Amino acid sequence: MAQKTIVKTYDDLDGSEIDAEGKSVSFSLEGATYEIDLSSKNVEKLREDLRVYTEKARRVTGRGTRGGKAEPAPVDTRAVRAWAEEKGLGVSSRGRLSTELIEQYRAAH
């Protein structure tokens, strides 16, 4: 017997079914990060409502938080795999790289 699963997403503001242009929107305020699912109409409304603030604000880049430990930059997994192969370390051609292997790669570079 064949089955078909349909997943529908609904707008968190008005409860309407989200159209193809709708999306989950993330934003931060005073150190807290929020995510909300919105239809394209409400995504545009949110952007319009925030525009008066975002036009005057400074854009902050990076993922570090104040007072917290900064996250290390992501590594190029292809480079790590090539380095590991060159060093004779057993590493598969696919899948997740171990934290230990990434730490060894960072220490060597």
Rosetta blueprint (number, residue, H / E / L):
1 M L
2 A L
3 Q L
4 K L
5 T L
6 I L
7 V L
8 K L
9 T L
10 Y E
11 D L
12 D L
13 L L
14 D L
15 G L
16 S L
17 E E
18 I L
19 D L
20 A L
21 E L
22 G L
23 K E
24 S E
25 V E
26 S E
27 F E
28 S E
29 L E
30 E L
31 G L
32 A E
33 T E
34 Y E
35 E E
36 I E
37 D E
38 L E
39 S L
40 S H
41 K H
42 N H
43 V H
44 E H
45 K H
46 L H
47 R H
48 E H
49 D H
50 L H
51 R H
52 V H
53 Y H
54 T H
55 E L
56 K L
57 A L
58 R L
59 R L
60 V L
61 T L
62 G L
63 R L
64 G L
65 T L
66 R L
67 G L
68 G L
69 K L
70 A L
71 E L
72 P L
73 A L
74 P L
75 V L
76 D L
77 T H
78 R H
79 A H
80 V H
81 R H
82 A H
83 W H
84 A H
85 E H
86 E H
87 K L
88 G L
89 L L
90 G L
91 V L
92 S L
93 S L
94 R L
95 G L
96 R L
97 L L
98 S L
99 T H
100 E H
101 L H
102 I H
103 E H
104 Q H
105 Y H
106 R H
107 A H
108 A H
109 H L
